Amino acid sequence: MNAHEEHPTDAMASRVPGPDEEGPDAMASRAPGPDVAQPTAPDNEAHRLADTVREACLRAALDGYERAGFSGLCAEGRWEMAIDAIRSLDLDAVVGGSQPL
């Protein structure tokens, strides 16, 4: 080897990883510190509530879309009726459990 040639390990040691590559400390730099909040499992009650609201929204949208079709509306009009049905959903009734799904 002459003076102008680099030893392969020297070239690799001084090389900075590109944007699509990860260096040896990449995983260590991604590890959250002790002051970073860790994700927690969803609260069962909150998850059930969210699922209930989602089901009520889906039901309202499908019912609104179907009613608009019976009225002879085009696809755009049916979509608008579906969105309006979600907007006019009584959330208090959904959350309180008095709205049937």
LINNOR-V508121 format. One record per residue. N is the residue number from 1. RES is the residue in three letters. PHI is phi in whole degrees, -180 to 180 (none if undefined). OMEGA is omega in degrees with one decimal (none if undefined). NEAR is the number of other C-alpha atoms within 8 Angstrom. Layout:
{{N,RES,PHI,OMEGA,NEAR} {N,RES,PHI,OMEGA,NEAR}}
//
This chain:
{{1,MET,none,178.0,3} {2,ASN,-96,-173.2,4} {3,ALA,-70,-177.6,5} {4,HIS,-87,-179.5,4} {5,GLU,-91,177.3,6} {6,GLU,-95,174.7,7} {7,HIS,-74,-175.6,6} {8,PRO,-54,-179.2,6} {9,THR,-70,177.1,6} {10,ASP,-67,-179.5,8} {11,ALA,-67,-179.3,9} {12,MET,-71,-178.4,7} {13,ALA,-69,-177.2,6} {14,SER,-94,-177.1,6} {15,ARG,-79,177.1,6} {16,VAL,-93,-179.8,5} {17,PRO,-61,177.3,8} {18,GLY,-78,-176.8,6} {19,PRO,-65,-179.7,5} {20,ASP,-96,-178.0,5} {21,GLU,-117,177.2,6} {22,GLU,-121,176.8,9} {23,GLY,-82,-177.1,7} {24,PRO,-66,-179.0,5} {25,ASP,-101,-175.6,7} {26,ALA,-62,-178.9,8} {27,MET,-69,-180.0,7} {28,ALA,-65,-178.9,6} {29,SER,-74,179.3,6} {30,ARG,-90,-178.7,6} {31,ALA,-70,-179.4,6} {32,PRO,-69,178.3,6} {33,GLY,-79,-177.5,5} {34,PRO,-68,-178.4,5} {35,ASP,-92,179.2,5} {36,VAL,-91,180.0,6} {37,ALA,-68,178.5,5} {38,GLN,-87,177.4,4} {39,PRO,-64,-179.9,4} {40,THR,-115,176.8,4} {41,ALA,-66,-178.4,4} {42,PRO,-64,176.3,6} {43,ASP,-66,-176.1,6} {44,ASN,-59,-179.5,6} {45,GLU,-66,178.6,6} {46,ALA,-65,-179.9,8} {47,HIS,-67,178.1,9} {48,ARG,-64,178.9,8} {49,LEU,-63,178.8,9} {50,ALA,-61,179.2,8} {51,ASP,-65,178.4,8} {52,THR,-63,179.7,10} {53,VAL,-65,178.7,11} {54,ARG,-61,179.9,8} {55,GLU,-62,178.5,9} {56,ALA,-65,178.2,10} {57,CYS,-65,178.1,10} {58,LEU,-62,179.5,9} {59,ARG,-61,180.0,9} {60,ALA,-62,-179.4,12} {61,ALA,-65,-179.9,13} {62,LEU,-65,177.9,9} {63,ASP,-64,178.8,10} {64,GLY,-62,179.4,14} {65,TYR,-65,-179.2,12} {66,GLU,-68,178.4,9} {67,ARG,-60,179.1,8} {68,ALA,-65,177.1,12} {69,GLY,-66,177.5,10} {70,PHE,-65,179.5,7} {71,SER,-81,177.4,6} {72,GLY,88,-180.0,6} {73,LEU,-75,176.7,10} {74,CYS,-74,-177.5,7} {75,ALA,-60,179.7,6} {76,GLU,-66,178.1,7} {77,GLY,-66,177.4,9} {78,ARG,-65,179.0,14} {79,TRP,-64,178.7,9} {80,GLU,-62,177.9,8} {81,MET,-67,178.5,12} {82,ALA,-64,178.8,14} {83,ILE,-65,178.7,10} {84,ASP,-63,178.4,9} {85,ALA,-63,177.6,12} {86,ILE,-68,-179.2,11} {87,ARG,-63,-176.8,6} {88,SER,-93,179.0,6} {89,LEU,-63,179.0,8} {90,ASP,-81,-176.5,6} {91,LEU,-66,177.3,7} {92,ASP,-62,178.3,6} {93,ALA,-69,178.9,9} {94,VAL,-66,-177.8,13} {95,VAL,-68,179.9,10} {96,GLY,-75,177.4,7} {97,GLY,88,-178.9,7} {98,SER,-88,178.6,7} {99,GLN,-90,178.9,7} {100,PRO,-71,177.8,5} {101,LEU,-96,none,5}}
//
